[in-house]
């Protein structure tokens, strides 16, 4: 088994998650608090790989830009992205 430690970038974006219903339904995102009846995801996880990722082509532009900007600011080219249902400060 190969293991690798990767950075995780958490982006607090409660208001964005509450307004982007189609984004919550992407097929390959991971979440730990999915409400199947409302299709509401409280936290969403995806992967960023040099500007690519399993959901990057189908997610809204505003989300792609937010993720790309956060990764560039952190100086990482590959990361786990955690879109957190937490109020932005």
C-alpha positions as CSV (number, residue, x, y, z in Angstrom):
1,X,0.0,0.0,0.0
2,X,1.3,3.5,-0.9
3,X,0.5,6.4,1.4
4,X,1.0,10.0,0.9
5,X,0.4,13.0,3.1
6,X,-1.4,15.8,1.3
7,X,-2.4,19.3,2.3
8,X,-6.0,20.0,3.0
9,X,-7.4,23.5,2.3
10,X,-10.5,24.4,4.2
11,X,-12.6,27.1,2.6
12,X,-15.4,28.5,4.9
13,X,-18.2,29.3,2.5
14,X,-21.6,28.7,4.2
15,X,-23.4,31.3,2.2
16,X,-22.0,30.0,-1.1
17,X,-23.0,26.4,-0.3
18,X,-26.5,27.5,0.5
19,X,-27.0,29.2,-2.8
20,X,-25.4,26.7,-5.2
21,X,-27.9,23.8,-5.3
22,X,-26.5,22.2,-8.5
23,X,-23.0,22.1,-7.0
24,X,-24.3,20.0,-4.1
25,X,-25.3,17.3,-6.5
26,X,-22.0,16.7,-8.3
27,X,-21.5,12.9,-8.6
28,X,-17.9,12.6,-7.3
29,X,-17.9,15.0,-4.3
30,X,-17.5,13.4,-0.9
31,X,-19.4,14.6,2.2
32,X,-20.0,13.3,5.7
33,X,-23.4,14.9,6.3
34,X,-25.5,14.3,3.2
35,X,-29.2,14.7,3.6
36,X,-30.5,12.4,0.9
37,X,-34.1,13.8,1.1
38,X,-33.1,17.5,0.5
39,X,-29.8,16.8,-1.4
40,X,-28.2,19.2,1.1
41,X,-24.5,18.7,1.8
42,X,-23.1,20.5,4.8
43,X,-19.5,20.0,3.9
44,X,-18.1,19.0,0.6
45,X,-14.7,17.5,-0.2
46,X,-13.0,17.3,-3.6
47,X,-9.5,17.2,-5.0
48,X,-7.4,20.0,-6.7
49,X,-4.7,18.8,-9.0
50,X,-2.8,21.5,-10.8
51,X,-6.1,23.2,-11.6
52,X,-7.8,20.0,-12.5
53,X,-9.9,17.6,-10.4
54,X,-12.9,15.2,-10.8
55,X,-15.4,18.0,-10.4
56,X,-13.6,21.1,-11.8
57,X,-15.2,21.0,-15.2
58,X,-18.8,20.7,-13.9
59,X,-18.7,23.0,-10.8
60,X,-19.7,26.6,-11.1
61,X,-17.1,29.1,-12.2
62,X,-17.2,31.0,-8.9
63,X,-16.3,27.8,-7.0
64,X,-13.5,26.9,-9.4
65,X,-12.0,30.4,-9.0
66,X,-12.3,30.3,-5.2
67,X,-10.5,26.9,-5.1
68,X,-7.8,27.9,-7.6
69,X,-7.2,31.2,-5.8
70,X,-6.9,29.4,-2.4
71,X,-4.5,26.8,-3.7
72,X,-2.3,29.4,-5.4
73,X,-2.3,31.5,-2.3
74,X,-1.2,28.5,-0.2
75,X,1.4,27.6,-2.8
76,X,0.1,24.1,-3.4
77,X,-0.5,22.3,-6.7
78,X,-2.3,19.3,-5.3
79,X,-4.6,19.3,-2.3
80,X,-7.8,18.0,-0.7
81,X,-10.4,20.8,-0.7
82,X,-12.8,21.1,2.1
83,X,-15.7,23.4,1.4
84,X,-17.0,24.0,4.9
85,X,-20.5,24.9,5.9
86,X,-19.1,27.5,8.3
87,X,-19.7,31.3,8.2
88,X,-17.0,33.2,6.5
89,X,-15.1,35.6,8.8
